[in-house]
């Protein structure tokens, strides 16, 4: 069985068959008619700046998609924030890239949505540990896409092992409820001790403390069991049982401190999003965020031809002509025609990505993450 999980192959993406059927029929029609105009096409979500910013990512995959094809591509830097105007521009003969539009938009739309949601979580508690726990909510084939988007947005780590192998980062995590069930109620100390004995020394000793009894009781029992070896406790209480979750966390903190366990951290997970993080960030030390990231809406990018054989053109509702986008000194996002003067304090954001089929940009995740967080500060993303 060559494709046991029914996923679209890399070969199909690179060959252009991972596309919508009407692009294949357009190609056939234009070839039949002997037409293949030189065009400029732009990828946008909004034509004009809206004041509501998203994170741009996925651009490295786009570069790979167009490597070896006779096109020029410009794009925002990986991790840049935008709120309107083009994020990417392609120039070349239309038939050179027609069938790649579907994959191009997919490479940008979903990862940009993941990264934007992860940035919301990151900025909800800038000084807390935030981990990505959402890979279980997506097809395994795109787990690395989720985790890379999380790291780009400044999250401190992630849980998916295979994604870590792709990204060159080590996945993190300690124990699930299944481990506690295998030891049984009343045997929680045996489970925590077995974990402590079995896993490498560099794995944090974070005890899961909400399985059978109340969170305070299990937290104190974990502290008594592992003593100074215990790094923290994780509370993953089901929402239907939480009641006042903030009060539960404060109670656990109080009781640990009262018994001399001030150095034991408290981590929260289970349906945690930015609002919950803001509510708990002063009483908890870290958070696992899953569905808020993986359930994020994709950014609604579209690709439109804006110039054909040197003449501006557009469909109704879109803006014709080749454009440039700028970041202004006050954090604004400015859009104008590329042949017009730049704003006095504007920095042009579109940069060369592919020239004559050759990738002309290097990619570094740490640099992209730094850019994302710096630009978020510049535009006021996440300001309350």
N, C-alpha and C positions, 0 to 999 in steps of 0.2 A: 504494500500500500504506500504509494509515493506521497500522498497528501491526506493523511489520516484525519486531520481536523478541518479540512475544507477551507483553508486560508488562501487568499490570493498571493501568488508567489512574487518574489522580487523580480523574476524574469518578466512576468506579465506587466508589472509596473514600468520597468525600463523599456519594454517593447511597445508600450502604449496601448495594450489591450485591457488594462485596468481603467476603463473609460466608459463614459455613457455612449450608448449606441449611436446617438445622433451625431457625435463627432466623427465616427467612422463613416457614416453616410455623407456627412459634409465633405470629408476628404475625397470620397469616391466621386461626388458630384463636381467638386472643383477640378479634380484631375480630368474628368470627362470634358469639362468646359474649357480646359487649358488655362485656368486662372490660379494664380498663387501670389497674391499681392504682398508687398512688404508692409508690415503693420507695426504699430506700437500698441501694446495692450497693458493695462494696469489692473492690479488687484487692490480692491478697496472693500471696506465694510460700510463706511459712511462717506458721502461726497464732501461734506463740509465738517469742520471740527464741531464736536458735540459737547465737549467738556467732560465726557465720561470715558475714561481711558481703559485700554486693554493692553496686555503684554503681547508682543510679537515674538513668536518663535516657530521652529520647524524649518528655518531657512537652510540649515545644513542639508537636510533631505532634499530640498528643492535644488540646491546646487548639484547634488549627486544625480538628480533626475535629468538635468540639462547638460551634464558633462558629456562632451563629444558631439553635441548638436550645434548647428550653425546659428546660434543666437547670442545676443548680448542680454544680460540680466542685471538689473540693479535692485537693491533691496535695503530696507532698514537693517541696522545691526541686530544681531540676536539679543533679545532681552530688552529692546527699546520699547517704550510705551507710546501709544498712538491713540488718537480719538477722531480721526477722519483723514481723508485724502489717501493717496496710494501708499501701500506698504511695499509693493514690488512692481517692477516694470520689465516687460520683455519686448525686445525689438528683433525682428527677423521676418523671413518669409513665413506666412501663416501656416502652411502645411508642415513646416519644420517642428511646430509645437502644438498643433490643433488637438491631437488626441491626448495630450498630457494635461489638459486643463483640470480634469476630474481629480487626478492624483495630486496635482499641484495644490489645489484648494484643500484637499484632505490633509496634506502634509502641514498646512498652516492652520486650518480652522480649529481642529480639536486640540492640538498641543497648546495653541494660544489660549483656548478656553481653560485648559487645565492649569496653565501657568498663572493666569489672571486670578483664578480661585485660590491657588496656593499662595499668591502674594497677599490676598485678602487675609488669609489665616496668619501668614508671617507677620504682617503689620498690626494684627490684633494684639500681639504680645511680643514686641521686638526683643525682649530680654529673656524670654522663655525658650525652652527646648521644644521645637515643633517637628514632628516626624510624620512622614507620609505612610498611611496604612491602607491606601485605597486600591491596591492592585487587584484585590479579590473581586472588585466590582466591574472589571473590564475584561475583555478577551485577553488571554495570556500573551497573545502575539504582540500586544501593544503595551505590555507592562513597563518596558523600558522607556517608552514615550511618556507615560505618566510620571515615573520616578525622575526622569531628566527634567521635566517641567517643574516638578517640586523643588529640585535642587536649584534650578535656574532662579526660582522665586525666593531663594534664601532659606528653604527648610533645611533642617540639620541632618536629616537622614531619611531612610526608607526601609521597607521590610522585605522586598522581593529579591530572592537570591539570584535568579537568572538575570534579572535586570542589572543587578550589581556587577555581574560578570561582563555584561555588555558595556556598562558605563565605567568600569574600572574602579568601582567603589564597593566597599563591603556592606552588605545588608545587615540591619540590626533587628533585634527582637529577643524576647525572652521566652515566655510560656503562655500557652492558651488554656482555656478552661478544660480542654480535653485531657491535658496532663493531670489536672486536679481530679477529674472524674476517674481516671485510671487508678489513682490511689484511694479514692473514696472519701466520703465525709468522715471527719474525725481524724483523718490521716494527712491533713495538710502539712504538718511539719515534715513528714517523711517525703512528701513531694518536693518541698523546697530544699530539703537537705540533699536529695538525690540530684536535683538540678545543680546545686552548688558543687557537688562532687563530680558531675559528669561533664559540664561544659568548660571551655577554656577559661583561663584566668582573666582574659581581657574582656569577657562578656559581662556587662553589668548585672549584678544580682538584684533584679527587680521582681518582687514577688507579687503575683496576682492575688488579690485579697477580697474578692467579692463573690466567691463561688457558692459557698454553703451557708455561711453565717454573715452577720452584719459587718460592714467594712471596718469599723473600729476594732471589733474583736479579732478579726483575721489579721489586721495590720499589727496589732500588739503581739499576736502570736508569732507572726513572721519575724518581728524584731527580736522577740525572746529566743526564737529558734536559731536565727543566723547571726545575731549580735552585730559586731562591728563589720561583718562581711556583707550585711544588707545595705545596698545602695539606695533602694527606694521601693515603694509599693505602687502597684497600678490598680486603679479603680475603673472598672469597665461596666458598672452597674447598668442593667437594662433600663431604658427610659421609663417604663411603666412602674418601676420600683424605686425611682430616684427620690421622689418627693422634692424637697429643697436640696438640690445637689450641692449648692454652695455651702449650706449648713453642714451637710455630711462631710465635705472636705475639711471645713474648719474644725469640726469635731475630731476627725482623725488627726489633724495637725496638733490640736490641743493635747490630746491624749498621748501622742508620741513624744511631744516636747515635755510633758509632765513627768515622763519616765526616763528622760535623758537621751531621747533619740532625735535630737534636733537635726542631725545630719542626714536623716532618712528623707529622701525626696518623695513627693507625691506626684504621680502621673495620672492623667485622665484620658479616657478614650471612650468610643462608642457614640456615634452621631454628633461628634463635636464640630462646631463651625465657628466662624468669627465672633458671633454674638456670645456664645457660651465661653469662648476663650477670654473675651473682654471681661465677662462676669467673674471668671475664676482666676485670672492671671495673678492676682495678688495673694491667692491662697494655695495655688498649685504651682509646681515647678516645671511641668511639661505636659504636652498634649500630643495625642495621636489623632491625625485628621485623615479621614478616608473619603466618605461619600460627598463631602463638600467639594472636594477636588474632582473626583471622577464623575460626579453628577453635574458638573458645570456645563452650561450651554456652550456649544462650539461658537466661535466667532463667525458671523455670517458673511464671510468673504465671497466676493464674486470677481470674475475676470471679464473685462470689457475692452474691446478695441476702441482706442481714442484717436488714432491717426492711421490713415491708409494712404500709401504712396505719397506721404508728405503733407496730406491735407487732414485737418481736424475733422473728426466725425464722432457721433455718439448716438445711442438709443435714447428714447424719451426718458427723462428722469436722471440721466447721467451727464457728466460734464465732459465735453470734447477737449482735445488738445493734450499734449504731453505736459505733465505737472511735476512740480517739486514740492517737497514738504520741509518745514523748518521748525526747529525748537528755538523759541525766543527766550530772552533773558529772564522773563517773568514766569517761565514754565509753560508758555502757550505753545500750541501746535498750529502752525500757519501753512496754508495751502495756496499756491499760486501757479500760474503757467510758468513752465521752465525757462521760457525766453524773456521773462520779465525780471526786473531788478529784485534782488532778495531784500527782505526787511532789514533795516539797519543793524538790528541786534540778532539776526537770525542765523542759525547754524543749519546748513543743509544736511538732511538725515539719510537720504538714499545714497548708497555706496555701491561700487562695482562688486558683483558677485560672480558673474560668468562673462568671459569675453571670448567670442568665436569658439565657444564650446569648452573653454578652459576655465576651471575654477581658479579665481584670483583672490580668494579670501581664505584666511585661516580661522579655525573655530576652536574656542577654548571655553569650557563651561564655567570656570571660575570667573573669567573676564566678563562673560555674559551675565552672570549672577551679580557681579559688582555693578555692571551697567544698569541692570534692572532695578536694583535697590536705590541707586543714586538717582535714576530718572524718576522713580516713584516719589522720592523726596522732592525733586524739582517741580513736579507737576501737582503735588499735594494728594497723591493717590492714598486712599485710606484715611484721610484726615476726618476726625470725628467732629 
